[in-house]
Amino acid sequence: MKTLIEILFISTKLGFTSFGGPVAHLGYFHEEYVRRRKWMDEKSYADLVALCQFLPGPASSQVGMGIGIMRAGILGGMVSFLGFTLPSVIALILFAILLVGSDVSNMGWIHGLKIVAVAVVAHAILGMAAKLTPDLKRKTIALLALVILLMWQTVISQVVVICLSALIGFLLYKNESADDEVRMEFPISRKTAVISLSAFLSLLIVLPFLREISSLEWVALFDSFYRSGALVFGGGHVVLPLLEREFVPTGWLTEEQFLAGYGAAQAVPGPLFTFAAYIGAVINGWKGGLLATVAIFLPAFLLITGALPFWDTLRRNPKIKGALMGVNASVVGILIAAFYHPIWTSSILAPTDFALAAILFSMLVYWKLPPWIVVISGALGGLILELM
């Protein structure tokens, strides 16, 4: 029970302070779970990130779930998910009920939070690059991933980069012996993992049939959100077009309501997938918001629960260690690409923005201030910049 309370406390703190999107979330997780609390080593964290990049769904949320599962089993994963997700879910449900139509896209404090993301991601890149690209070969893989992602920006480009990096890593490192690795412990059995994967596939197949034979609105809603969460690669921004196609043409949501919710989702911390809570709340109040949240995140939870017990065996297999070394190096390139676009390009618009980013970076890296202080400072800094 003590461990679960600890997970809930830390994940909830992250849920209130993790602004900036999935890449920034990985930076916050790295700082809190790896650097500060040392719940896992650098390579295990990088391997977990690589696994979640392969799986459909919100990668950063799956990383948080995975850390919770590794710490305290399935309950730990649930608690970690609730803590990280509920703050933004509650905020968006309240927005849907009370503030639909408000323009939040140009407020100064939101711009300040975007600059916070610049500092957080830069810190994460420096830390992970030192560990994951120690030699010229892996630096080259990271550079290759960066160049491809900046020149070829499509939904599948990241998956292609990861697969290509795995192949290059296998070819370059297949004859090298890796250092001893810390074994990743999973307090769930492979039987449970198989049940979880079976449930994922069963729901994906059965829900559309139930929708056809049933006139219940909640069944149709659950099916739409579940499929959106199960079939999307690339994170929150990629799921938005799917959600728009599911709910705007059908008349459940107007285009104006959709765009207003998107602006609000950008302003709150936590995963962008919680935008589903806003849509559900517009359709059917707070009950619809909670139903939408469960439905869109359930595939991610079932997949990470099903994959983790097999992951340690795979990553320790000599035949694929080299492939994982290549994938981990590519993660650095992926982070740098995301750091430039959209984080840098949408945040650093003037020399004063760069100055604020430098101050926030120094607060985080050199002064070792807690992330929540950096977040508040960034929001206040954004307000000050707006008045200048």
N, C-alpha and C positions, 0 to 999 in steps of 0.2 A: 504493500500500500504506500509506503514511503517513497518508493521509486516512482510509482504512478503519479503521486502528488508532485514530485520533483519534475517529471516530464511535463505535466500539465502547467506548472508554473513557468517553466522556461519557454515552452511552445506558445503559451499565451502572451508572454512578453514579446516574443518574436512576432506574433500575430498583430500586436499593437504597433510595432515599430518597423516592420519589414516593408518599406516602400520601394518602388522602382522596378517591379516586374520579376520574372523568374530567375534571370541571371543574378540580379541583386540579391534575391532570396538565397541563392547558393552561397553568395558571399557572407551573408548574415549567418547562415548555418555553419559555414566553415569557421567563422570567428568564434561562435558560441560553443559548438559541439566538438570541434577539433582543437582549436588553439586554446580556448579558455578552460573547457571542462575535460578535454582529452578522453571523450567517450569512445573515440575510435582514432586510428592512426591515419596519416595523410593518404596512404595508398588505398586503404579500405574505403575512405570517403570518396576518393577519385573513382574507384571501381563501382561504388554505389551510384555515383552520378552517371557514369558510363552506362550502367544497366538501365537507369531510368530514362536516359536519352533514347534507348532502343524501344522502350515500351510506349504505347499510345497513352495519351492523357497528360495531365499537368506534371511536368518533370520535377519541379521544385517541391510540390506537395508530396509526390511519391518519395522523394528523398527524405522529407520529414517523417512520413509514415514509416519508411524503412528503418530510420534511426530509432524510432519509437519501438518498432517490432524487435529490433536487435537488442534493445535495452530491457524490454519487459513483455515480450510476446505480443499476441494479437491485441490485448487490452492496451498495451503500450502504444501500438500503432494507432488505435482508435483515439486514445487520449491526446497523442501528439497531433493528430488531424484536427480534433475538436479545438484544441488550444490555438493552433495556427490559423484556423479557418473562421471560427465563430465571430471574432471581432469585426471582420469585414462583412460577414453574412448579416449580422445584426444591423450594421450601419446601412447596408444597401436595402434591407427590408424596410427600415425606417424611412429611408429616402424615398422608396417606392410609394409608401403610404402617405408621407407628409410633404415631400419636396419635389415631386415630379414637375419638370419644366424649369427648374432653377438652372442657371448657367454657372457651372463650376469650372469650366475649362480654362479660364484666363485669370484665375486668382493667383496673386503673388506667392502665397504660401505653398500652393501646388507646384509652382516652378521651383521653389526652394527645395521641395522634396525630390524633384527630379535631379537636382544638383547633388543631393545627398546620395542618390544612387550612383552618380559618377564616382564619388569618393569610395563608396563601399565596394563597387565592382573593381576599381583600380587596385584596392587593397587585396581583394581576393585573387586577382590575376597575378600580382607579384608573389603572393604566398604559394599559389599552386604551381606557377611556372618554375620556381626554385626547386620544387620537389619532383615535378613531372617531366621537365625537360632539362635534365642535368648535362646531357651530352649534345654534340652537334647534330647527330642523326635525329633525335627527338625534337630539337629546336627546328630542324628543317620540316619535319612532319607538321609541327604547329604552324609554321609559316605557310605551308601548302594549304592547310585547312583554312587559314585566315584568308588567303588570296582567293580560293575557290568560293568561299561564302560571301565575300564582298563583291565578286564579279558575277556570281550566279545565285541570285536571291529568289529561290522558289521554295515551295512547301517541302519538297523531297531532298533539297540540296544537303541539309544537315545529315540525313540518313545516309546519303551517298558518301559524304565526307567520312563519317564514322566507319562505314564498311571498307572504304579505300584505305583508311589509316590502319585498320585491323590487318588488312592484307599486307601492307608495307611493313608494319611492325612484325608480323609473322616471318616475312622473308628476311628482315634485317636481324632479328633477335632469336630465331628458332634454334640456333646452336649455342646460345649463351645461357649460362646458369644464372638464375635470378637469386637475389638475396632472400634469406629466410623471411617469410611473411607472417604477420600476425593473423592467426586463424579467426575468422569471423564466426561468432556463435549466434545461432538462431534458435530461440526457445519455442519453435514450432516444428512439427514433424513433416516429412515429405507427404504423408497421407493427407494431412491438412492442406498442404500446398496443392495437391491434385484436386481435392474437393473444391478449393477456391478457384482454380482454373476452370474446372467443370461448371461451376456456378456462373462464372463470367460468360462462357460460351452459351450456356443454356438460356440465360436471360437475354442475350443478344439475339437468339433465335426465337424464343418463345414470346417475348414482349410484343413484337409486331403482329403476331397471330392473335394475341389477347386483345390488342387494340382493334383489330378488324371485327372480332366477334362481340366486343363489349361496347356499350355506349357511355361508359363511365369516363368523365373528363380526366380524372386523376391517373387512369391507366394510360391515356394518350399522352398526358404530360410526362409521366415517368418514362415512357418509351422514347419520346423525343429527346429528353435530357440524357437518358442512359446511352442512346446511340451516339449522341454528340460527344459525350465523354469517352466512349469506347473506340471511336474510329478516327480520332484526330491525333496527328503527330505534330509536334512543334510548339505546343504550349497555348496559353490563353488567347493570344492575338489570332491564332489560326482558327480557334473554335468560334469566334465571333461571326464569321460568315455563315457557318453551319446553323448557329442559333437564329440568325436573321432569316435564313431560308425556312426554318422550321416554324417560326412564330409570326413574322410580319405578313407574308402573303396569305396565311390562313386566317388573319383577322384577329388573332389573339392579342396582338400588339401593334400600335401604330409606329410608323417610321420615326416620328418625333419622340415617342416614348422610348424607343430603342436607343436613339442617339443620346437622349438625356441620361439614361442609365449607363451608357458607355462612358460618358463624361464623369459620372459619379464613381464608376468602378476604377477609373484612372486615379481618383483622388484618395482612395482608401488603401490601407496597407493590406498585405496578404495576397493570396492567389487571385488572378484575374478570372478564374473559373467561377468565383463567387458572383460574377455577373448574373449567373443563372438564378441566384436568390432574388435578385431584383426583378427578373422576368416573371418568376413564379409568384412574387408578391403582387405585381401589377395585375396578374391574371386572377389570383385567388387569395389575396391577403397574406398574412404571415404563415398560414398553413401551406399555401402554395410555395412560398419562399423556402420553407424547410424541406418540403418534398423535392423541389428542384435541386437543392443542395445535396441531399442524399443521393438522388438519381445520377447527377453528373459526376460526383466523386466516387461512387460505388465501383465503377469499372477500374479506376486507378488503384483502389484499395485491394480488390480481388487480384489484380495482376501482380502487384508488388508482393502480396502475401504468397501468391503461387510461385513467383520466380525466385525469391530470396533463398529458400532452402537448397536450391540447386546451384545457386550462383557461386558459393564458396568452392564447391567441388570443381566447377568449371574454371574459375580463375586460378586455382592451384594446379591445374593440369599442365604439364610441361609443354604440351603441344600448342596451347593457346596463351601461355604467359606472354610470349612475344607480341601476339595480336593485341592483348590488353595494354601492353606498354605503348603500342602505337595509338590505340584508342585514347588512352589517358593523355598522351601528348596532343592529340587533336582537340581534346577538351579545352586546352589552353588557347588554341587558335579560335575555337568556337566562342570562348569567353571574350577574346579580344575583338572579334568581329561584332558581337552583340554590344560590346562596350562602345565601339565606334557608332554603330547604327543598330537600334535607334537611340541608345542612351545618350551618347555624346552629342549627336546631331540635333536631338530634340531638347537638350538641356543647356549646353554652352553656346549661347547666342551672342555674348558680348564679353569684353575683357573683365567686366565686373563679375560675370558668372564664373569665369575661370578663377578669379581671385577668391570667391566664396568656396569653390570646389577645393582649392589648395588649402584653405583654412580648415575645412571639414576633414580633408584627408589627414592633415597634421594632427587634428584632434583625435582621430581614430587610430592612427599609426604611431605617432610619436608621443602624444600626451596620454595615450591609452585610456581615453574616456569611454564610458559605457555607450553602446550604440543609441540608446534612447535619448541621451543628451545630444548626440550628434544630430539625430533626427529633429529634435525640437529646435536646435540651433539653426539647422538648414531651413526649417519653415519660417522662423523669425527673420533669417537672412533674406529669404525670398520676399517677405513683406517689406523689408527695408529697401531692397533693390527696386521694388515696384514704386516706392515713394520718391526715389532719386530722380 
